[in-house]
Every structure is written in structure tokens, then in C-alpha cells.
Amino acid sequence: MAWIDELFKKMVEGGASDLHMTSGMRPCFRSSGDITPVTDCPELSAEQLQQVLYEITPERNRLEFEECNDTDFAYEIVGLARFRANLFRDRNGPGAVFRQIPSEVLSAEKLNLPKAVLDLCMLSKGLVVVTGPTGSGKSTTLAAMIDHINRTRSDHIITIEDPIEFVHQQKRCLINQREVHRHTSSFKRALRAALREDPDIVLVGEMRDLETIEIAIETAETGHLVFGTLHTNTAPSTVDRIIDQFPADRQNQIRTMLSSSLKGVVAQTLCKKKPKGRVAALEVLIVNTAVAANIREGKTHGIVSAMQIGGKLGMRLLNDSLLELVKGGQVDAAEAYIKAVNKDDLASKYQANGISFDLSAHAEASEPAAPKAAPAAKPAAPAPNAAAAPAMPGLQVVQRSAPTPAAQPAAPSAPTPRSPLPQTPAPAPAPEKAPEAAAAKPAEKGSAAPKGWSDPFEQFKRQRPS
């Protein structure tokens, strides 16, 4: 079992969505939208964290990380969950973020997807785009839509992802899931190949560049149903983003193609749910004759008006969804206001419905999350001349000798363990105070011995100078 598996188990048990790891700090969970440190886990130095990450990193990704300083891959603990991993390097050293992907695909019913979104799953051809900022649950919504198709239709589905996140079991559909850099070299190559693989439905994990977007539109025009994702906040801005990817001399042609191939846009954002958890607010655009005309004529500003009068088709604006969540008691009014794109419009809706909110009260309610992270940063400053950082078994770290002879007289009476990797020079403490600080710190570390982490964390031992 990998060392980090114990953190993943605690992450799943606590309902956290992400695990953040940074050199020189305690690991942190994102739970209900807030970042909180794992208090019973020690800080990891750069060398220790790299060893922890390399234990689960595939060889190809390790080489990519060493060459490019970032990489993506998926890691699975059978029977627990899959995790989408991103490794990166910053000023402190290596770091990583792991997103939890439940082993069970959440159904459309559990996610409360509106009927208009499920109707998009019944199309025979066209382009459907799911958008939202990073971490807004786009992958979860897309997986639920694919699962709905898998349970209700008998078709061939090809997914192209980087990396594969949700694993779909064969139900009524035949599903082939391909991973970029593992089963194909790029999104655009896999999309071109998909046209010869007899698909009915193609899922593109991310429409990253002009060529991928162009092939996705062409695939939709040739009689296939294509699902894709983009990082935009609203449905109208999604249309602008797609068109703006192309050179100016081609934009009129793309507007014409998009007006006929685009069938729907689902834009979502996650809000903190009361009392805990998160819930998605959805903006839904269904492309009817009026919307298609606005796209073709370059009048994307008119899409909002078309959505306002298209409620019978299932269209809704983001503010309407936020207001519905607030009136239903699921989301705090201040939280919804913060997440709104058009804040003035939402404020007027609040006023019309007699809803009041206080942003300062919301800030105070969120404030306790920040102090929790403070203890994680405290040990980093005195580390060079205080207690040793916990050592990973088998980790070889070169320890530096004391920089000046002035600190040597205190060494014979009580040998002071030093951090295996001083990250910043010591702030030159007074010689007479150094022995007291050095003697006090080890006792403090010992009293804070982690509980409940008997298997992996008891492997951490204090290193003493050789």
C-alpha cells in the first residue's frame, strides 16, 4: 500500500473533494469548498513529498514531470475511488492536487438534472457543451449524462479524456474510453480517428485548442452527437469563446456552422450548501430558431433575451437557478450573490422577493476556516534551528553543518536535532536563547504525536545529526 493511500481513505471518509499537497506544509483537504489542513499529519519536506508522489506516479508521467514540471494522470484505489492527479512545481518544491472521482457514477436523478438537460441526451446529432470554472463539477455532470444514455439507449459511445476520470460499465451501450498520451497522442488525433470507429456519441473531455473545436463541430455536422467541455462562466460567453478561437477571416463561416450544429449549453457553478456540502446552479441554453439566428448574425448579446423568453423550452439563466436555490433554503443568499456573474440583476431579484443578505456576516461565517491553516505555517520558520522534520523511511537527505562557530558551545551539552532540509536561512537568533528554543521544540513535537494514523505515520521518525 502506498503511503498516500491513508490520506485518500481519510479524504473519502470525510467527504472532501480535493487533496492539496505543498512542500514544507501539512496536506490540506477541500471540504464543502473550504481548505483545511490535516492536523494529524506532519509537514512534508520537498524531498519527502517527491518520494510520496513518485510512489504512485506512472513512469511516463514521472519523466514528463521532470522535463516540464507538471503532469496529469489518474490513480485508483480499488473499492474506494479514483483520483485525478496534477503534479506541479512551485517556489517551495514539488506539489500536487488530487480530485476525488467516486467509483460509482452519480445518476442524473441524484444530481437533480433538469428535464431540458436530459432531453439533450436523446439527440441523434449536434454539439452539446458543458461549461463552468475549474472545479465546478463539469465532469460529474457529463458523466451523469453519459450514464443516462448508457441506461436508455443502445449506441456506441467513444470518450476521449485526459486522464480518464469516471469509468463507465457496459449497460445498454458499447463504450470505448480512450486516454490522451496513453491510448492516443492528442484530442484532435483521437477525434479524427473516431470518425472511422462507427460512433453514435463522442465525448471530448476538453476542447482545448482551435483544431479540436473545429473537428468537434465537423463531427457534430456529420451526424454524430458530440459532448465537450469549456472553461467559461455563462452560456452566451461560451458561444463567443468558440467563435473567438478562429481567425477573423473564418469567423463568419464558423458562426454559420455553429448555428446549425450547437444544440445546447449547460453552464454551472458550485455553491456551498447549507449546512454542509455543495450544490450546482445551472444555466441552460437550448438552441432554438431565435438563438441560432443570433449566433449566425453575430448578435450574441441577444441570446440572453432569447433565454429569458424560452422558459417553456427549459432555458434558464444562472441567476434564476441561484434564486431558486436560495428560496429553497439550500444556499445562503450571500453565497449565491458572491457566485453570481450578473450581481445587479440578482440583487434586484432578491429585492423583488423580499430576500435580504449581509456580505459581512457571510465573511465572518467563513472566517474560521482561515485560522485553521495557521498552525501549518508556524513550524516552517523555526525549522532550521529547532526540531527535525519527520523523515520518510529510506530517504537520504544531506544535513548541513552549523554556519557559524558561535552556535557550537551549546552543542556538547544537548545535541540539537536539525531539519533535514533547511529551506530558509535561520533568522540569526541570539546564542543565549538558542538552547532553550532547541530544548523546547522536541518536547512540543512529541506531545503532538499523530493519533489514528498508526500504520503509515508511525514510519516518521526524528532524524538526528550523524
C-alpha positions in Angstrom: 0.0 0.0 0.0 1.3 3.4 -0.9 2.0 5.9 1.9 -0.5 8.4 0.5 -3.4 5.9 0.4 -4.1 6.5 4.0 -4.7 10.2 3.2 -7.0 9.2 0.3 -9.1 7.0 2.7 -9.5 9.8 5.2 -10.4 12.2 2.3 -13.2 9.9 1.1 -14.4 9.2 4.6 -14.6 12.9 5.4 -16.4 13.8 2.1 -13.6 16.0 0.9 -13.4 16.8 -2.8 -9.7 17.6 -3.2 -6.4 16.9 -1.5 -3.7 19.6 -1.8 -0.1 18.9 -1.0 2.7 21.5 -0.9 6.3 21.2 0.1 7.0 22.3 3.7 3.4 22.3 4.7 0.8 19.9 6.0 -1.5 18.3 3.4 -4.9 20.1 3.1 -8.4 18.9 2.2 -11.0 20.9 0.4 -14.3 20.2 2.1 -17.6 22.0 1.3 -15.5 24.5 -0.6 -13.1 25.4 2.3 -9.4 24.5 2.5 -8.5 22.9 5.9 -5.2 21.4 6.9 -5.0 17.7 8.0 -4.0 18.4 11.6 -2.8 14.8 12.5 -0.5 14.7 9.5 3.1 16.0 9.7 4.6 18.6 7.3 6.5 17.1 4.4 9.7 18.5 3.1 10.4 18.8 -0.6 12.3 15.5 -0.7 9.7 13.7 1.3 6.8 14.9 -0.8 8.6 14.0 -4.0 9.2 10.5 -2.7 5.5 10.2 -1.7 4.3 11.4 -5.1 6.7 9.3 -7.1 5.4 6.2 -5.3 2.1 6.4 -7.3 3.3 8.3 -10.4 3.5 6.2 -13.6 6.9 6.2 -15.3 5.7 8.2 -18.3 4.3 10.9 -16.1 7.4 11.0 -13.9 9.6 11.7 -16.9 7.1 14.4 -18.1 7.1 16.0 -14.7 10.9 16.1 -14.6 11.0 17.6 -18.0 8.0 20.0 -18.0 7.5 20.5 -14.2 3.8 19.4 -14.3 1.8 16.4 -15.4 -1.7 14.8 -15.2 -2.7 11.2 -14.5 -5.4 9.1 -12.8 -4.8 7.0 -9.7 -7.3 4.4 -8.4 -7.7 2.5 -5.1 -9.9 -0.4 -6.0 -13.2 -0.4 -4.0 -12.6 3.2 -2.8 -12.4 5.8 -5.6 -10.4 7.1 -8.5 -8.4 10.3 -8.2 -7.4 12.8 -10.9 -3.9 13.9 -10.1 -2.0 17.0 -11.2 1.7 17.3 -10.1 3.4 20.6 -10.4 6.5 22.5 -9.1 6.4 25.9 -7.4 8.9 28.0 -5.4 8.8 25.6 -2.4 9.4 22.5 -4.4 7.0 19.8 -5.8 3.3 19.9 -5.1 0.1 18.1 -6.1 -3.6 18.3 -6.2 -5.8 15.2 -6.2 -9.5 15.4 -7.2 -11.8 12.6 -5.9 -13.7 10.8 -8.6 -16.3 8.5 -7.0 -16.1 4.9 -8.2 -19.8 5.0 -8.7 -21.1 7.4 -11.4 -23.8 9.7 -9.9 -27.0 9.3 -11.8 -28.9 12.2 -13.3 -31.7 11.7 -10.8 -29.2 12.0 -7.8 -27.8 15.2 -9.3 -31.3 16.6 -10.0 -30.6 17.4 -13.6 -33.5 19.3 -15.2 -35.5 17.7 -17.9 -34.1 20.0 -20.6 -30.6 18.7 -19.9 -31.8 15.0 -20.1 -33.5 15.9 -23.4 -30.1 16.8 -24.8 -29.1 13.2 -24.2 -31.8 12.0 -26.5 -30.5 13.9 -29.6 -29.2 12.0 -32.6 -26.7 14.6 -33.7 -25.3 18.0 -32.7 -22.9 19.6 -30.3 -23.6 19.9 -26.5 -21.2 21.9 -24.4 -20.9 21.7 -20.6 -19.1 24.7 -19.2 -18.0 26.3 -15.9 -14.9 27.4 -14.0 -12.4 24.9 -12.8 -13.8 22.7 -10.0 -17.4 23.4 -10.9 -18.4 19.7 -11.4 -18.4 19.6 -15.2 -17.0 16.1 -15.3 -19.7 14.9 -12.8 -22.5 16.4 -14.9 -21.1 14.9 -18.1 -20.6 11.5 -16.5 -24.3 11.6 -15.4 -25.4 12.4 -18.9 -23.4 9.6 -20.4 -24.7 7.2 -17.8 -28.3 8.3 -18.7 -27.6 7.5 -22.3 -26.0 4.2 -21.3 -29.1 3.2 -19.5 -31.7 4.4 -22.0 -30.1 3.9 -25.5 -28.3 1.2 -27.5 -25.5 3.1 -29.1 -21.7 3.2 -29.5 -20.0 5.8 -27.2 -16.4 6.9 -27.5 -14.9 9.1 -24.8 -11.6 10.9 -25.2 -10.2 12.2 -21.9 -7.0 13.4 -20.2 -7.0 11.4 -18.0 -9.9 9.0 -17.9 -12.0 10.1 -14.8 -15.3 8.2 -14.4 -15.2 4.6 -15.6 -18.4 3.6 -17.3 -19.6 0.0 -17.2 -21.2 -1.5 -20.3 -25.0 -1.4 -19.8 -27.1 -1.0 -22.9 -24.4 0.9 -24.8 -21.0 -0.2 -26.1 -18.4 2.2 -24.5 -14.8 2.7 -25.5 -12.8 5.1 -23.3 -9.5 6.5 -24.6 -6.9 8.4 -22.7 -4.7 11.1 -24.3 -1.0 10.3 -24.2 -1.8 6.7 -23.3 -4.2 5.4 -26.0 -3.8 8.3 -28.4 -1.3 11.2 -28.8 -3.9 14.1 -28.7 -7.5 15.1 -28.6 -7.5 16.1 -32.3 -6.0 12.8 -33.5 -8.4 10.8 -31.5 -11.3 12.9 -32.8 -10.2 12.3 -36.4 -9.9 8.6 -35.7 -13.3 8.5 -34.1 -15.0 9.2 -37.4 -13.8 5.8 -38.7 -14.8 3.9 -35.5 -18.5 4.0 -36.1 -19.5 6.1 -33.1 -23.0 7.4 -32.3 -21.8 9.6 -29.4 -18.4 11.2 -28.8 -17.3 12.8 -25.6 -14.4 15.2 -25.8 -13.0 15.7 -22.2 -11.7 19.2 -23.1 -11.9 21.3 -26.2 -8.5 22.9 -25.7 -7.5 24.4 -29.0 -8.8 25.7 -32.3 -8.2 22.4 -34.2 -10.0 20.3 -31.5 -13.0 22.7 -31.5 -13.1 22.7 -35.3 -13.1 18.8 -35.6 -15.7 18.6 -32.8 -18.0 20.9 -34.8 -17.4 19.0 -38.0 -18.1 15.7 -36.2 -21.4 17.1 -35.0 -22.3 18.2 -38.5 -21.6 14.7 -39.9 -24.4 13.2 -37.9 -22.9 12.4 -34.5 -23.8 13.6 -31.0 -20.7 15.3 -29.5 -20.3 16.3 -25.9 -17.5 18.7 -24.8 -16.3 21.0 -22.1 -15.0 24.5 -21.9 -14.0 26.9 -19.1 -16.5 29.7 -19.4 -18.9 31.1 -16.9 -22.1 31.6 -18.9 -23.9 30.1 -22.0 -23.6 33.3 -24.2 -19.9 33.6 -23.3 -19.4 30.0 -24.4 -20.6 30.9 -27.9 -18.2 33.9 -28.0 -15.3 31.7 -26.8 -15.8 29.1 -29.5 -16.0 31.7 -32.3 -13.1 33.8 -31.0 -10.8 30.8 -31.2 -10.9 31.2 -35.0 -9.1 33.8 -37.1 -11.2 36.8 -38.1 -11.5 35.8 -41.7 -13.1 32.5 -40.7 -15.5 33.6 -38.0 -18.5 34.2 -40.3 -18.1 30.6 -41.6 -17.9 29.2 -38.0 -20.9 31.2 -36.9 -22.9 29.6 -39.7 -21.6 26.1 -38.8 -22.2 26.6 -35.1 -25.7 28.0 -35.5 -26.7 24.7 -37.1 -24.6 22.2 -35.0 -24.8 23.7 -31.5 -27.8 22.2 -29.7 -27.3 23.2 -26.1 -25.0 24.7 -23.5 -25.1 23.8 -19.8 -23.1 26.3 -17.7 -22.7 25.6 -14.0 -21.1 26.8 -10.8 -20.9 25.2 -7.4 -22.2 26.9 -4.3 -21.8 26.0 -0.6 -24.9 24.1 0.5 -26.5 24.5 3.9 -25.5 23.1 6.4 -22.6 21.4 4.5 -21.8 20.1 1.1 -22.1 21.8 -2.3 -24.8 22.1 -4.9 -24.6 23.1 -8.6 -26.5 26.1 -10.0 -27.2 25.5 -13.7 -27.7 27.9 -16.6 -29.3 26.1 -19.6 -29.3 27.3 -23.2 -31.4 25.3 -25.7 -30.6 26.4 -29.3 -33.9 27.2 -31.0 -34.5 29.3 -34.1 -34.1 32.6 -32.4 -30.8 31.6 -30.7 -29.5 30.1 -33.9 -30.3 33.4 -35.7 -28.4 35.4 -33.1 -25.4 33.1 -33.4 -25.4 33.3 -37.2 -25.7 37.1 -37.3 -23.1 37.7 -34.6 -25.6 39.1 -32.1 -24.7 37.0 -29.1 -25.9 39.8 -26.8 -29.4 38.8 -27.9 -29.0 35.3 -26.6 -29.9 36.4 -23.0 -33.2 37.9 -24.2 -33.9 34.6 -26.1 -33.2 32.7 -22.9 -35.5 34.8 -20.8 -38.5 34.1 -23.1 -37.5 30.5 -23.6 -38.5 29.2 -20.2 -41.1 26.7 -21.7 -38.2 25.0 -23.6 -36.3 24.6 -20.3 -34.0 27.5 -20.7 -32.9 29.3 -17.5 -30.3 31.9 -16.6 -27.8 31.3 -13.8 -29.4 34.0 -11.6 -32.8 32.1 -11.8 -31.1 28.9 -10.6 -29.3 30.8 -7.8 -32.6 32.4 -6.7 -34.3 29.0 -6.8 -31.6 27.5 -4.5 -31.9 30.5 -2.1 -35.7 30.3 -1.9 -35.5 26.5 -1.4 -33.2 27.1 1.6 -30.3 25.1 0.1 -27.9 28.1 -0.4 -27.3 31.2 1.7 -28.3 34.4 -0.1 -24.8 36.0 0.4 -23.1 32.9 -1.1 -25.4 33.0 -4.1 -24.6 36.7 -4.6 -20.9 36.0 -4.5 -21.2 33.3 -7.1 -23.4 35.3 -9.5 -21.9 36.8 -12.7 -24.6 39.5 -13.0 -24.8 40.7 -9.4 -27.0 43.7 -10.0 -29.7 41.5 -11.6 -29.6 39.0 -8.7 -29.8 41.9 -6.2 -32.9 43.2 -7.9 -34.4 39.7 -7.8 -33.7 39.5 -4.1 -35.4 42.8 -3.6 -38.5 41.7 -5.6 -38.7 38.5 -3.5 -38.1 40.2 -0.1 -34.7 38.5 0.4 -32.1 40.3 2.4 -28.4 39.3 2.7 -25.3 40.6 4.6 -22.0 40.0 3.0 -20.1 41.0 6.1 -21.9 38.3 8.1 -21.1 35.8 5.3 -17.4 36.8 5.6 -17.4 36.3 9.4 -19.0 32.9 9.0 -16.3 31.9 6.6 -13.5 33.4 8.7 -12.8 30.4 11.0 -11.5 28.4 8.0 -8.5 30.7 7.6 -7.1 30.4 11.1 -7.1 26.6 10.9 -4.3 26.8 8.3 -2.2 29.0 10.6 -0.6 26.2 12.7 0.6 24.5 9.5 2.8 27.5 8.6 4.2 28.1 12.1 6.7 25.3 12.3 8.2 26.3 8.9 10.0 29.4 10.3 11.9 27.9 13.3 12.6 24.6 11.4 16.3 25.3 10.6 17.3 25.5 14.3 14.5 23.6 16.0 13.1 20.1 15.8 13.8 17.9 12.9 11.1 17.4 10.3 9.7 13.9 10.1 11.8 11.6 7.8 10.4 9.3 5.2 11.9 5.7 5.5 14.7 5.2 3.1 15.0 8.9 2.3 18.6 10.2 2.2 19.0 13.9 3.0 22.3 15.8 3.3 22.4 17.7 6.5 24.3 20.9 6.6 26.7 21.8 9.4 26.2 24.9 11.6 27.1 28.0 9.6 29.0 29.8 12.4 31.1 28.6 15.3 29.2 30.9 17.7 26.4 28.3 18.0 28.8 25.4 18.7 29.2 25.8 22.5 25.6 24.7 23.1 26.0 21.5 21.1 28.1 19.4 23.5 25.6 19.8 26.4 22.5 18.9 24.4 22.7 17.8 20.8 20.0 19.6 18.9 18.3 17.8 16.0 18.1 19.9 12.9 15.7 19.9 10.0 16.9 17.6 7.2 16.3 20.3 4.6 16.6 23.9 5.8 14.5 25.9 3.4 15.4 29.4 4.5 18.4 30.8 6.5 17.9 30.9 10.2 17.0 34.4 11.4 20.2 34.6 13.5 18.8 34.0 17.0 20.7 35.2 20.0 23.1 32.5 21.2 21.8 32.5 24.8 18.2 31.8 23.6 19.0 29.1 21.1 19.5 26.2 23.6 16.1 27.0 25.3 14.3 27.0 21.9 16.0 23.9 20.8 15.2 22.0 24.0 11.6 23.1 24.0 10.7 22.2 20.4 11.3 18.5 20.5 9.0 18.1 23.5 6.3 20.1 21.7 6.7 17.8 18.6 6.5 14.7 20.8 3.3 15.8 22.6 1.6 16.3 19.2 2.1 12.8 18.1 -0.5 11.8 15.5 -3.4 9.6 16.6 -5.3 7.4 14.4 -2.6 7.1 11.7 -0.8 4.2 13.3 0.2 2.4 10.1 1.8 5.0 7.7 2.6 7.8 10.0 4.4 5.8 12.7 7.1 5.4 10.0 8.0 9.1 10.5 11.0 9.3 12.9 13.0 12.3 14.0 16.4 12.4 12.3 19.4 13.3 14.5 22.7 14.6 13.0 25.0 11.8 12.0 
